[in-house]
Amino acid sequence: MIWTSEYVSPLGTITLACDDEAIVGLWFNGQRYFGSVLPEVTAQREHPLFAEAGRWLDIYFSGKEPGFLPPLRYDTTPFRKRICDIMLTIPYGKTMTYGEIAAEAARQQGLAKMSAQAVGGAVGHNPISLMIPCHRVVGTNGSLTGYGGGIRRKKALLELECADMRGLFVPKKGTAL
């Protein structure tokens, strides 16, 4: 069974999902691909994993690095899992480009190169936003593009983490505006 709960953040309400073992979803309500991994039937209920995730979110939204993660599980394709694993290596307050992630994924697979666009698709389908920090992924040119929760939130999250925003910009056109 999958259970859901809501967390009210400074950037909007967040829906969390878990089973008995791990957090399996975290989305800003209304974001692109909201609930994409949820079965048709879920139930709202308190669960110790939601308490742990809430503690993580409280620390995060207070402007501090939480220093821990609740148990996470992302049931997805091997490629998307690899991209999520790479995103988990991006330090708090830092960014990584789609191209850098593509290069790392290619290196891990013993390939000469990999498409940054394919990486973008995998990043966009991240089912555990924030905890798997897809908001830290930026365009090679510094564009704050591609965040399912919206560019306003992506910018606010990076500012909350005191990321170096020099050279980063909001595109005039593009995805997730």
SESEKOL-253510 format. One record per residue (C-alpha): residue in one letter; x, y, z. Coordinates in steps of 0.2 Angstrom, whole numbers. Each point is the difference from the previous one (the first is absolute). Layout:
# SESEKOL-253510
ATOM:resn:c1:c2:c3
ATOM:a:X:Y:Z $
...
This chain:
# SESEKOL-253510
ATOM:resn:c1:c2:c3
ATOM:m:0:0:0 $
ATOM:i:6:18:-4 $
ATOM:w:-5:13:13 $
ATOM:t:0:19:-3 $
ATOM:s:2:15:11 $
ATOM:e:2:19:-3 $
ATOM:y:13:12:6 $
ATOM:v:-3:19:-1 $
ATOM:s:16:8:-5 $
ATOM:p:4:18:-3 $
ATOM:l:0:-3:-19 $
ATOM:g:-17:-10:0 $
ATOM:t:-8:-16:6 $
ATOM:i:10:-15:-3 $
ATOM:t:-7:-18:-2 $
ATOM:l:10:-14:7 $
ATOM:a:-2:-19:-3 $
ATOM:c:7:-15:8 $
ATOM:d:-2:-18:3 $
ATOM:d:6:-10:15 $
ATOM:e:18:2:-4 $
ATOM:a:4:16:-9 $
ATOM:i:-6:17:-7 $
ATOM:v:-5:-3:-18 $
ATOM:g:-6:17:-5 $
ATOM:l:1:18:4 $
ATOM:w:-8:14:-11 $
ATOM:f:-5:18:1 $
ATOM:n:-19:-1:-2 $
ATOM:g:-4:3:-19 $
ATOM:q:18:-2:-6 $
ATOM:r:3:-9:-16 $
ATOM:y:-1:-19:1 $
ATOM:f:-8:2:17 $
ATOM:g:-4:-17:8 $
ATOM:s:7:-9:-15 $
ATOM:v:6:-16:10 $
ATOM:l:-16:-1:10 $
ATOM:p:-12:-15:-2 $
ATOM:e:-18:4:-3 $
ATOM:v:-4:-3:18 $
ATOM:t:9:8:15 $
ATOM:a:-5:5:17 $
ATOM:q:4:15:11 $
ATOM:r:8:-6:17 $
ATOM:e:13:5:12 $
ATOM:h:16:-10:-2 $
ATOM:p:17:1:9 $
ATOM:l:8:3:-17 $
ATOM:f:-11:15:-2 $
ATOM:a:6:7:17 $
ATOM:e:18:-3:-6 $
ATOM:a:-3:8:-17 $
ATOM:g:-8:15:9 $
ATOM:r:15:2:11 $
ATOM:w:11:0:-15 $
ATOM:l:-11:13:-9 $
ATOM:d:-1:11:16 $
ATOM:i:19:0:1 $
ATOM:y:1:3:-19 $
ATOM:f:-12:15:0 $
ATOM:s:8:8:15 $
ATOM:g:15:2:-12 $
ATOM:k:11:-14:7 $
ATOM:e:7:-15:-8 $
ATOM:p:-10:-15:8 $
ATOM:g:16:-11:0 $
ATOM:f:-11:-16:-1 $
ATOM:l:-13:-8:-12 $
ATOM:p:-15:-10:5 $
ATOM:p:0:-17:-9 $
ATOM:l:-4:3:-18 $
ATOM:r:-5:-12:-14 $
ATOM:y:-3:5:-18 $
ATOM:d:-7:-14:-11 $
ATOM:t:4:5:-17 $
ATOM:t:11:-5:-15 $
ATOM:p:18:-4:2 $
ATOM:f:5:16:-9 $
ATOM:r:-11:12:10 $
ATOM:k:6:-9:16 $
ATOM:r:18:4:-5 $
ATOM:i:-4:18:-3 $
ATOM:c:-9:1:17 $
ATOM:d:16:-8:8 $
ATOM:i:11:13:-9 $
ATOM:m:-12:15:6 $
ATOM:l:2:-7:18 $
ATOM:t:19:4:-1 $
ATOM:i:-3:19:-4 $
ATOM:p:5:9:16 $
ATOM:y:-12:11:10 $
ATOM:g:1:18:-8 $
ATOM:k:9:-6:-16 $
ATOM:t:-6:-3:-17 $
ATOM:m:4:-12:-14 $
ATOM:t:-4:1:-18 $
ATOM:y:-10:-12:-11 $
ATOM:g:16:-2:-10 $
ATOM:e:10:-4:15 $
ATOM:i:-13:-13:6 $
ATOM:a:0:-7:-18 $
ATOM:a:19:-2:0 $
ATOM:e:0:-8:17 $
ATOM:a:-13:-12:-5 $
ATOM:a:9:-4:-16 $
ATOM:r:16:-3:10 $
ATOM:q:-9:-12:12 $
ATOM:q:-7:-10:-15 $
ATOM:g:17:0:-9 $
ATOM:l:-7:10:-14 $
ATOM:a:8:14:-10 $
ATOM:k:-14:12:3 $
ATOM:m:-18:2:4 $
ATOM:s:-14:11:-5 $
ATOM:a:-3:15:12 $
ATOM:q:-18:0:-7 $
ATOM:a:-3:-18:6 $
ATOM:v:7:5:17 $
ATOM:g:-12:15:0 $
ATOM:g:-15:-12:-2 $
ATOM:a:6:-11:14 $
ATOM:v:3:15:12 $
ATOM:g:-17:7:-5 $
ATOM:h:-8:-17:6 $
ATOM:n:8:0:17 $
ATOM:p:-13:-7:11 $
ATOM:i:8:7:17 $
ATOM:s:2:18:-3 $
ATOM:l:11:10:12 $
ATOM:m:8:-15:9 $
ATOM:i:6:-6:-17 $
ATOM:p:6:18:-5 $
ATOM:c:-6:2:-18 $
ATOM:h:-1:19:4 $
ATOM:r:19:0:1 $
ATOM:v:1:-5:-19 $
ATOM:v:2:15:-12 $
ATOM:g:4:3:-18 $
ATOM:t:18:0:-6 $
ATOM:n:-3:19:-4 $
ATOM:g:-6:3:18 $
ATOM:s:-18:-1:-5 $
ATOM:l:-12:-4:15 $
ATOM:t:-11:-11:-11 $
ATOM:g:-9:-16:1 $
ATOM:y:-7:-1:18 $
ATOM:g:-17:-8:1 $
ATOM:g:-4:11:15 $
ATOM:g:3:16:-10 $
ATOM:i:14:12:-2 $
ATOM:r:-6:11:14 $
ATOM:r:2:-15:12 $
ATOM:k:17:-6:-7 $
ATOM:k:7:18:2 $
ATOM:a:-7:1:18 $
ATOM:l:7:-17:4 $
ATOM:l:18:4:-6 $
ATOM:e:-1:17:9 $
ATOM:l:-5:-9:16 $
ATOM:e:15:-11:-2 $
ATOM:c:11:15:-2 $
ATOM:a:5:-6:-17 $
ATOM:d:12:11:-11 $
ATOM:m:-13:8:-11 $
ATOM:r:13:9:-11 $
ATOM:g:-2:-6:-17 $
ATOM:l:-17:-8:2 $
ATOM:f:-15:8:-8 $
ATOM:v:-19:-3:-3 $
ATOM:p:-3:-3:-18 $
ATOM:k:-12:11:-10 $
ATOM:k:-7:-16:-8 $
ATOM:g:1:-18:4 $
ATOM:t:-6:-14:11 $
ATOM:a:-7:1:17 $
ATOM:l:-2:19:0 $
